[in-house]
Amino acid sequence: MDSEKIFVTRSSMPSYEEYTEAIRPLWDSHWLTNMGQYHQELEQKLKEYLGVPELSLMVNGHMALELILQAMDFPEGAEVITTPFTFISSTHAIVRNHLTPVFCDVKPEDGTIDETKIETLITENTVAILPVHVYGNICNVEEIKRIADQYRLKVIYDAAHTFGMKYKGKGIGCYGDASVFSFHATKVFHTIEGGAVAFSDHKFFDKLYNLKNFGIRSEELVAEVGANAKMNEFCAVMGLCNLRHVEQAILRRKILCEEYETHLKRIRGIRLFERKPDVLQNYGYFPILVEEEYPLSRDELYQKLKEQGIYTRKYFYPLTSDQACFKNRYQDKKLTCARTLAEQVLVLPVYEELKKDEVTRIIKKIEIS
Ligand SMILES: *Cc1c(COP(=O)(O)O)cnc(C)c1O
């Protein structure tokens, strides 16, 4: 039993029958991509499910981030204040748009951008803030809005971890000028690969529609330098199937996360992130922080669990600002808290089919280190 490997995540899937039945009409239509029937249907259903005013479906979360930044038409080299405690995609999207990332430190209690430090980083070249609701920990959206309004900055949330989440009764994608979701196979809800931008200003709908289709406006007019970021019909159908089961998947994750929490919060040296009140969670991740009072370092615990067949992940280590492609290219000082979190964090396995006794086994291994 103990030798069964447990990975950090495992994709939820509809039954084989449900999916194959749902893709059968594609053999009649032969319409496999280019904003087909299922693309439209999924876009509509997700807009409703996420409770957002507008939504544009994309081939993946990363292209969603790249294209919404492009759609905002910032001048080349302009500065975007962001967090280094995230998946590399957030920083890549800024740099690939020829913008300059300005890294802001994060808060120890939840790992989100430290809103009290944003204003000191604003210069005349700042055009936007790109915060991340990391692990589904919601940023201080009220204060970020206040700063953005005062300095006339755009706010683009990397909301890749917050599928279906609500804050103060509103879909999380309603905050900021835009929010980007990822529907990658490892996320709470997936379309194999996929993503979306949620926004309220309708003008972005047409802009994103064009940008994700090579900038083609009409048969003979290409007005922008676009990309190919269209979601294909097989992925859209996977999304439609998964959407039917996502509530159940989240409920299952909730039970597992609550089990972890009950036991792990009692262990000396293991710290859990704080969760804001008034948030409907999705239980996508279960990060722990291995602090000094714990008998092992984070790396030692990671190694020990690995030897027992339990594969955790050091998400998010190293900081994106410390990665070889960015190191020494941008301002990366004063990231004290982000660096500490990156060195202490370990994400434990959570997925729909993870069994409760597997969670118990993981807890036991952490308890007796
Ligand atoms: C998954 C993820 C992305 C990228 O999404 P893809 O759909 O894999 O392209 C971006 N940001 C964060 C924080 C993510 O976790």
The ligand as a Gaussian input file, in Angstrom:
#p B3LYP/6-31G(d) Opt

LIG

0 1
 C       -1.333000      27.774000     -14.935000
 C       -0.931000      29.192000     -14.758000
 C       -0.784000      30.085000     -15.830000
 C       -0.754000      29.662000     -17.278000
 O       -1.820000      28.972000     -17.701000
 P       -1.726000      27.937000     -18.928000
 O       -3.159000      27.648000     -19.184000
 O       -0.965000      26.747000     -18.456000
 O       -1.073000      28.634000     -20.057000
 C       -0.534000      31.424000     -15.560000
 N       -0.401000      31.860000     -14.308000
 C       -0.489000      31.042000     -13.247000
 C       -0.345000      31.613000     -11.882000
 C       -0.729000      29.676000     -13.441000
 O       -0.777000      28.858000     -12.389000

